[in-house]
Amino acid sequence: MTRFGDALASGADLRAVAEQAAEQAIAGLDAAPDLVCVFVCADDPDDVVAAGEQVARTTGARVLLGCSAGGVLGAGRGIEGAGAVSVLAAVLPGVRLRPFHLEVMRSDAGAAVVGLPERDGDEVALLLADPYSFPADGFVSQTNSALPGLAVVGGLAHGPRGAGSTRLLLDGRAVGRGAVGVLLQGAGARTLVSQGCRPVGPAMTVTGARGNVVLELAGSPALQRIEDLLADLPPAEQALASSGLSLGIAMDEYAEDHDFLVRAILGAERETGGLVVGDLVEVGQTVRLQVRDADAADADLRAHLAAYDRDGGQAGGALLFSCNGRGAHLFGTAHGGADHDAVLVRDGLRGPAVAGFFAGGELGPVAGRNHLHGFTASLLAFPR
């Protein structure tokens, strides 16, 4: 039967911390784990590598996957910006695991991603990427047409010193570029993506667009429409909008209740009155303004976990990729701070082993299509 263990440990000596977390994670397994995932928050990339090597030695995992992070989640806790190691260990009988390292090969004709094993049946891909050297958004978008039905879940790693300092861990070795992952076949794992925003104002139709610039909303210049809408909002919602405004793009134009893919508003084109959005937008799509809100993020995650439970989900272990804009920055002490998502997932899924990290972008499917998200909590849950 499947078995899982999790642990989170913190301290200045990352090698000792890693050994402690690894020992705790495998303590109740009674067998060498098939899969171990390790996430390391450290100031020095070399410490990340040393921690990953220690976890590999201690656990003897058949497949080890991990990365550097700006904060880690595990065992019902979250730690941001301090030395810590989070580990999930899993015994997965009957599950086929195929680890891989993706690299970008460039030529005069363009660029191609190489290294993904040929698909073999019903699988899910767990993916950890370096945001500086790997085109995660383009890659996951291409999987929707090139690999239909393959769910891609994971997150963008964080390097403690910016570009070149990200470390990705795969089977006892560290790489500094591309992406690492594993294809899981027969795991029965399910995905969940919870947004961290809530809609404000009315839904609007895009009546003019150019690439990722929304030129018109409901027949008026987009910027003017948004400024008018914000002026009419209650003071509390205006305050939320001032701390960050996003645009929700409806996934299904014909649904009575829209599910929105939330994208950041990056700026404005004053000369055209257009809004620059973090995704391509087409004429005819339905959009709605979104604001970051702790209460809404809490309620949305609770609703997704409740739906999982109603559908008969019995999770034994879970990997959690939470946006680095959530945690203490969003939830504060009133909502549990950095611990919020880890606690809610553990309790909402009735006590499974949970580990993960605060990501610079989260990967997960919405409405059957893979996306790179921001401000979300993306989850891969394994059955008991």
N, C-alpha and C positions, 0 to 999 in steps of 0.2 A: 504494500500500500504506500501511497505518497506520504511523505513526512517533511516537515519544514521547521526551521529554526531561525531566529533573528537575534541580533544584538547590536547595540550602539555603545561605544566607549569613547572617552575623550581624555586628552592630556597632552603634555608637551612632547613626550617620547612616542612618536607615531608608530615605531616598530613594536614597542611593547603594547601600545593601545590596540594595534591590529591583531596581535597574538591573543590578547584578552577577548576581543570581539569575536574572533574566529572560534576560539575554544567554547565560548558561550553559545554561539550559533549552532555548533555541531553536537553539543552536549547530549541532547536527547534523541539523536537520529539513529543510533545503533547500527550505522552503516556509513561508508564513505559517500559523500554527497555527489550526485550527478551534476548539479549546477550550483555554483556559488557566484553571487553578485556582490561586489564590494565597491563602496563609494567613500572617497577620502577627501577631507577638507584639510588643507595644509598650506603653509606659506611658501614652501619650497617644492618644486616639482620632483626633486630627488627623494624627498620624504614620501611623496605619493607612490613612487616606484617601490621604495623599500617596504611600505605598508602592504602594497599589493603582493609583493613576493612573499612576505611573511604569511599573509592569509592563504596563499597557494600552498606553501609548505605545511601549514598547520592543518588545513582541511583535507588536503589530498584530493581536491575536486577533479572530476573528469573534465569539466569545462568551467573555466573561471572567466568572468566578464566584469569590467568595472571602469571607473574613470575618476579624474579629479573633479572637485565640485566646490562651490562657494559655501555650501552648507549641506548637511546630511540629515536624513530622516530614518528612524528605526526604533523598534521596541517602544512605540508610543511617545517618542520624543523627537524634537527637531533642534539642531544646533547650527547656528549660522556664524561664519567668520571666525571660528576657533578650531583648533586641531581636534579632529574627530574621525572615527571610522565606523561605517555602518555595513553590516553583513547580513545577507539572506542566504541560507543554505537549504538545498532541496534534494530529497531523494525522489526520483521520478521514474519508477519502474515502467517499462514499456514505451517511454518517450524517446524519440529520436532527436538528438541534438547535433546540429551542424554549425560550428562556429565559423566566422569569416571576418576578414579585414578588407574594407573597401578603400580604394584609392582612386584619385582622379588622374587620368592620363590625358595629357593635352597634346594636340597636334595642330597643323595648319587648318585642318578641317573642323576643329572645335575641341571639345572635351568629352570624355566618356568616363563613366564610373565602372570600374572593374573589381572583381573579387567576390561577387555574390554567387553562391552555388546555384546550380540549375534547380528550379522549383520541382518539388516532388510531392504532389498531392496537397492535402489540407494542412497548411502550416501557418504559424504566426511568427513575425520577425521582431526580435528585441534588438534595438539599435541605439548606440551611444556615439555621438559625433562631436568632432572638433569644429566649432563654428567658424574658425578662421580659414580652414583648408578644405572644408567639405560643403558642397551645396545642398544642404539638407532639404530646403524648401523645394528646389527643383527635383531632387531625387524622389522624395515622397510623392510629389505630384505625378511624376512619370510612372511610379508603381501602379497608379490607378488604371492606366491603360495598358502598360506592359505586363503587369502581374495582377490582373483583376482577382479580387477576393482575398488577396494577401493583406492581412492587417499588420501595420507597422506601428510599434509602440516604443517609446523611449524618450530621450531628451538630449539637449545640447550640453556638453560638459563645460566646465569653467577652468581656465588656467589662472593660477594665482598671480602671474606676472604678465597677463595679456597674451598677445599673439606669440606662438612658439612655446608657451609654457603648459599647454593642455597635455595631460597624459591619459591615454586610453590603455586599458589593461585587458590582455587576452591570453589565457592559458600560461601564466607565469612570465610573460614578457610585456614590455611597455612600448607603445608607439606614440608618436607625437603628431601624426597627421591622419586625415581621413576619418574613417568611422569603423567601429567594431560592433559585432553583434552575433546573434545565434538564431538559427531557424529551429523552431520547436514543432515537431510533428507528433500528434497524439496526446498533447498535454491537456486538451479541453479547456484551455485558458480563455477568459473573456476580457474584453476591453471596456473601459469607461472613461469618458472625458467630461469633466465638469467645468463650466465657465466661472470666471470670477467677476463678471459684470452683470448689470441689469439694465433693461431698456428704459429710456425716458423719451417722452414726446411721442408723436404718431409715427406709424410706418409710412415710408415714402417710396415712390417709384423713381428710379434713375432714368431721367429723360435725356441726359447727355453725358458721355464718358469718352475718355481717351486713355487707354491702357490702365494705369492705376490712379488716374485723376478723374474724380467725379466732377463733371462740369455743371450739370443741372440736376435739381431734385424737384419733382412735381412741377416742371416747367419754369422754375426760377433758378438764377445762379446759385450754385450749391452753397457757397460761403455766406451769401446773404440769407438764404433759407435757414442755415444753421444758427447764424447770429440772432435772427428773429426768434427762433425756437428757444434758444438759451435765455433770451430776455424774458420769455413768458414762463419759465420754470419757477417753481417755488424756491425760496432762498436756500433751503437745505440741499436741493438737487443742483442748484447753481454752484454750491460749494464743492460738491462731489465732482462736478464737471471741471472745475478749475484745477483739480489735482490729476486729471487725466481723462481724455475723451477718446472713445473708440467708435467704430462703426460696425454694426451687425449686418451681415449679408445673409439673407434668407436662403436656406438650403433647398427649400421646396416652395416654389411660387404658388402652388395650388393648395397647400395645407391651410387648414383653418387657424391652427396655432403654429406660428413659425418657429422653427429651430434656427438660430442664427450662428453663423461662423463669425466670431469677433475678430476684427482687424484694427490695428492702431491707426489713428489719424496722425500722419507724420508732419503735416504742415498745410500751407495754402498757397495757391497761385493768385496773387493779387491782380495780375493783369487779366486773367480769365475769370476770376471769381470761383476757381475750382478748388476742391479738397484733394490733397495727396494722401492716398490710403495704402496700407501695406499689403495690397493684393490687387489683382486685376478685377475690374468691375465692368459690367456690361449694361448697355441700355436695356431697360425692361426689368432689371432685378429690383427686388424689394429690399430696402435697407431701413435701419432704425438706429438712432444714437444709443450708445451704451456708456455707462459710467461704472467705475470701480467702486464696489461697495462690499464691506465685510459681511453685513447681514445677508445680502443676496448670495455671496459666494458660499457662506455657510449653509444657507437653505438649499442651494442648488446641489451641493455635494451630498447633503443629507437625502435629498429626493432621489438622486441617482443610486445611492447605496440602498435605500429602501426598495427601489424598483428591482435591483439585483436580488435582494432578499425575497421579494414577492415572486420572482421568476424561478425560485428554487435554488438560487446560488448558495453553495456551501463552500466558502473559500478556506483553504488551508494555508495559503501563503499569497502575498501580493507584493508587486513592485510599484512604487509610487514616485511619479515625477511631477513635482510641484514647481510652479513658476517662482523665480527668485524675487518677483514683485509681490508675492503673497507673504507667508511667514509673519514675522513680527511687524514688518512694515505695514501690512494690510490689517492684520487681525488684532494687534496690540494686546494688552493684558486682558481686556474685556472678553476676548474670544480665544484666549489660550496662546497667543503669540506664535512663535515658531513651532510649537507643538501641535497647532490646530489640526492640520491635515492628517498628520500621523495618528493622532488620537481618534479623530472622527472616522478614519478608514478602519482602524483596528476595532473600534466599538461597533461601527455600522455593519461590518462583515463578521461580527460575533467572534472576535478574538484571534484572527489568523496572525501568522508571522508577517511583519511588514518591514520593508526597507526601501530606501530610495534616496533622492537628493533634490536640492533646489536647482532647477535647470534654467538656462538662458533661452529656452524655447522647448516646448513639449510636443511630442509626436503621438498621434492617436487618430483613429478613424471617427468621423462624424457622418451619419447618414450613409454609411458604407464606403466612404472615401477617405483616404489618408490625408492628413494635413499637418503642417507645422503650426502650432498654436502659441499664443502668449497669454499669460495671466490665468492659465488653467491648471487643473490637477488631472493628470492622465494616469490611468491605472491599468495594470495587467494582473488579473486575479486568477490564481490556480485553484482548481477544486480540491476538496479533501480527498 
